[in-house]
């Protein structure tokens, strides 16, 4: 009776732990993939975001007249910009509060804005300052009860604008964490009559020169300060070099830990094989000379040698294949001694002070995505490690209870089915665009198989010794 209770406990623990790991690994991979799809080649991207506009004169901030100068500095890339204003969106008697984004034609390519109906405004509309606007699908359905809103007129800044396109708002988990619920309307900055006095909130720069530069932030700061006469203290310069690695490094670290533990198990099996080979040779030497023994037992010895080399080779391949890519910004590493605790204490203090100084700061969309993906990725890493420890203990308990191999396979299939159902529910909710990472699944299958192999090697000990 007591043994049945333990068996039931081991089964539930194994299924739940394996299901949780599979689900968390896919979610973690999906978050990293969503960030990578947001922009190509992040090493060539820098953003300049306004932080303290109220503390400086408008002449000391970036204005639209500076954009052409920045484009001349990065002729091989793309430069875009935006300014946000609060306004009211009107149609007939309906009036809704919205945020108006004054920008240019290059904005969708650098912001990931997805146009689903009509088109974004062109450079020609920008040149002539035409009153055209791009609104969200949700806003169109709210006002016009359909998506057939292109060509209709609305009111912004007490002027009439024509809708040229609709965009799809992202409703994923990461986007929801950074959303304030406000509707965003995109219009050409030239359509706003007072654009000459309006400071630019955000500048987006994507250029090959940035990818080749060693100090992107310093280079951008020098251009703003020395060549444009801008107060750089009013801006936060965000460098995305290594951002794609930062977004996925926690998942990579978990994969490495699984591979490391699997390699440890494989080497343990290899150690047992070596001891069995030693026993076999010692027993054979008592009956025959070495040459005669090798001649009689060459087949078992070759099998042992092949298994040993295979296990060691697989362990090495696992470690090399799953080496994690870790990126830590150079600002957070001491130049001489990585064990300099005073340096880290100083960095923590400076980070707290900088955070306090940025009270009220609104991060860019990509900056928010990077921070959110990194933090959520770390939390998922903690959960995955905890679930993996639980899975390992469940496997040990099941080996102690002498589960048959067929039952292990059935439990794995049940866990895979349960995780698939949960992932489908997550996908249907729209919170995450699922992206299944083959590496994570393959490592878990290998870890599971090695545990079954260990069980088989233990049960076959007496048969091997009989050789």
Residue pairs with C-beta under 8 A, 6 or more apart in sequence:
3 401
6 397
6 401
7 401
7 403
9 397
10 394
10 397
10 398
10 401
10 403
11 398
11 411
13 390
13 391
13 393
13 394
13 397
14 391
14 394
14 395
14 398
14 411
14 415
15 411
15 414
15 415
15 418
16 390
17 387
17 388
17 390
17 391
17 394
18 391
18 411
18 412
18 415
18 419
18 444
18 448
19 415
19 418
19 419
19 422
20 383
20 387
21 384
21 387
21 388
21 391
21 444
22 415
22 416
22 419
22 441
22 444
23 419
23 422
23 423
23 426
24 380
24 383
24 384
24 387
25 251
25 254
25 384
25 437
25 440
25 441
25 444
26 419
26 423
26 434
26 435
26 436
26 437
26 440
27 380
27 426
27 432
28 250
28 251
28 254
28 377
28 380
28 381
28 384
29 248
29 251
29 435
29 436
29 437
29 440
30 432
30 433
30 434
30 435
31 173
31 174
31 247
31 373
31 376
31 377
31 380
31 432
32 247
32 248
32 251
32 373
32 377
33 433
33 435
34 172
34 174
34 369
34 373
34 432
34 433
34 435
35 174
35 243
35 244
35 247
35 369
35 370
35 373
36 244
36 247
36 248
37 112
38 112
38 366
38 369
39 45
39 110
39 112
39 206
39 240
39 366
41 206
41 211
42 240
42 241
42 242
42 243
42 244
43 210
43 211
43 240
43 241
43 242
44 77
44 206
44 207
44 208
44 209
44 210
44 211
45 204
45 205
45 206
45 210
45 240
45 366
46 205
46 210
46 216
46 217
46 220
46 237
46 238
46 239
46 240
47 202
47 203
47 204
47 205
47 237
47 238
47 240
47 364
47 366
47 367
48 62
48 202
48 203
48 205
48 220
48 224
48 235
48 236
48 237
48 238
49 201
49 202
49 235
49 236
49 237
49 238
49 361
49 362
49 363
49 364
49 367
50 61
50 62
50 199
50 200
50 201
50 202
50 234
50 235
50 236
51 234
51 235
51 236
51 358
51 361
52 233
52 234
53 61
53 199
53 234
55 234
56 231
56 233
56 234
58 197
58 199
60 229
60 230
60 231
60 234
61 199
61 200
61 230
61 231
61 234
62 81
62 199
62 200
62 203
62 224
62 228
62 230
62 235
63 196
63 197
63 198
63 199
63 200
64 81
64 189
64 195
64 196
64 198
64 200
65 196
66 200
66 228
66 230
67 79
67 81
67 104
67 200
67 203
69 227
69 228
70 79
70 203
70 205
70 223
70 228
71 79
73 223
73 227
74 205
74 207
74 209
74 210
76 207
76 208
76 209
77 205
77 206
77 207
77 208
77 209
77 210
78 106
78 109
78 110
78 204
78 205
78 206
78 207
79 106
79 203
79 204
79 205
79 206
79 207
80 103
80 104
80 106
80 107
80 109
80 110
80 111
80 203
80 204
81 103
81 104
81 107
81 189
81 200
81 201
81 202
81 203
81 204
82 101
82 102
82 103
82 107
82 200
82 201
82 202
82 204
83 101
83 102
83 103
83 189
83 195
83 198
83 199
83 200
83 201
83 202
84 99
84 100
84 101
84 102
84 201
85 99
85 100
85 102
85 192
85 198
86 97
86 98
86 99
86 100
87 97
87 98
87 99
87 100
87 156
87 157
87 185
88 95
88 96
88 97
88 98
88 155
88 156
89 95
89 96
89 97
89 98
89 135
89 139
89 154
89 155
89 156
89 183
89 185
90 96
90 154
90 155
90 156
91 143
91 152
91 153
91 154
91 155
94 143
96 139
96 143
96 183
97 182
98 139
98 182
98 183
98 184
98 185
99 182
99 183
99 184
99 185
100 156
100 157
100 184
100 185
100 186
100 187
100 192
101 107
101 184
101 185
101 186
101 187
102 187
102 188
102 189
102 191
102 192
102 195
102 198
103 186
103 187
103 188
103 189
104 123
104 126
104 188
104 189
105 120
105 121
105 122
105 123
105 125
105 126
105 188
107 113
107 120
107 186
107 204
108 114
108 115
108 120
110 204
110 206
111 204
111 365
111 366
112 365
113 120
113 167
113 186
114 167
114 168
114 170
115 134
115 165
115 166
115 167
116 137
116 147
116 166
116 167
116 168
117 137
117 140
117 147
117 149
117 150
117 165
117 166
118 134
118 150
118 163
118 164
118 165
118 166
119 164
119 165
120 134
120 164
120 165
120 186
121 130
121 132
121 133
121 134
121 164
121 165
121 186
121 187
121 188
125 132
125 164
125 188
126 188
126 189
126 190
127 190
128 190
129 188
129 190
129 191
130 188
130 191
131 156
131 159
131 160
131 161
131 162
131 187
131 191
132 161
132 162
132 163
132 164
132 187
132 188
132 191
133 154
133 156
133 161
133 162
133 163
133 164
133 185
133 186
133 187
134 163
134 164
134 165
134 166
134 167
134 185
134 186
134 187
135 149
135 154
135 163
135 166
135 167
135 183
135 185
135 186
136 166
136 167
136 168
136 169
136 183
136 184
137 147
137 166
137 167
137 168
137 169
138 169
138 183
139 183
139 185
140 146
140 147
140 149
140 163
140 166
141 147
143 149
143 154
144 152
147 166
149 163
149 166
150 163
150 164
150 165
150 166
151 162
151 163
152 162
152 163
153 160
153 161
153 162
153 163
154 160
154 161
154 163
155 161
156 185
156 187
157 192
157 193
159 191
161 187
161 191
167 186
169 175
171 430
171 431
172 430
172 431
172 432
172 433
173 376
173 431
173 432
174 369
174 372
174 373
174 376
175 369
176 431
177 368
177 372
178 363
178 365
178 368
178 369
178 372
189 195
189 198
192 198
202 364
205 220
210 216
210 219
211 241
213 219
216 239
216 241
217 237
217 239
220 237
221 232
221 237
224 230
224 232
224 235
225 231
225 232
236 358
236 361
238 364
238 366
238 367
240 366
240 370
242 327
242 329
243 370
245 325
245 326
245 327
246 327
246 370
246 374
247 370
247 373
247 374
247 377
248 325
248 377
249 324
249 325
249 326
249 327
249 377
250 374
250 377
250 378
250 380
250 381
251 377
251 380
251 381
251 437
251 440
252 322
252 324
252 325
252 326
253 324
253 326
253 381
254 381
254 384
254 385
254 388
254 440
255 322
255 324
255 439
255 440
255 443
256 322
256 323
256 324
257 385
257 388
258 322
258 388
258 443
258 444
258 447
259 318
259 319
259 321
259 322
259 443
260 318
260 319
260 322
261 388
261 392
261 447
262 315
262 318
262 443
262 446
262 447
262 450
263 314
263 315
263 316
263 318
263 319
265 447
265 450
265 451
265 454
266 311
266 312
266 314
266 315
266 318
266 450
267 311
267 312
267 315
268 454
269 311
269 450
269 453
269 454
269 457
270 307
270 308
270 311
270 312
270 315
272 457
273 304
273 307
273 308
273 311
274 308
276 304
276 461
276 464
276 465
277 301
277 304
277 308
279 465
280 297
280 300
280 301
280 304
280 465
280 467
281 293
284 293
284 296
284 297
285 293
287 293
288 296
294 301
297 467
300 467
318 446
322 439
322 443
331 347
332 347
334 340
334 343
334 344
337 343
363 371
395 448
395 451
398 408
399 451
399 454
399 455
399 458
403 455
405 452
405 455
405 456
408 448
408 451
408 452
408 455
409 452
412 445
412 448
423 434
426 432
426 434
427 433
427 434
